[in-house]
Amino acid sequence: MPSRDEVLSKAISSSSRRTILRLLCKHPHTVTNIAKAMEISTSLASKHLTLLDYFGIITSEVKFPKKYYSIKLKSIKTLLNVYDGILEEMK
């Protein structure tokens, strides 16, 4: 079983997952909304969402007929901002 820091590292290691997390920091989205916003397939968006949900970073709620994903760990927004700041410094 991976440690919590390994789980977090894997969650934010993908630019696609970071983009999804940024979208979800704004407000809940469906998999279709995320796929359209990112211009990726719904199956790929679903794969990323499933992983983030498995890691416990996001949560989902069914509002029939749609399923909405949202951020579970509110501090992820701060982490993404720090991550972006570090990348900017590395230029």
Secondary structure, DSSP 8 states (H G I E B T S, - for coil): ---HHHHHHHHHHSHHHHHHHHHHHHS-B-HHHHHHHHT--HHHHHHHHHHHHHTTSEEEEEETTEEEEEES-TTHHHHHHHHHHHHHHT-
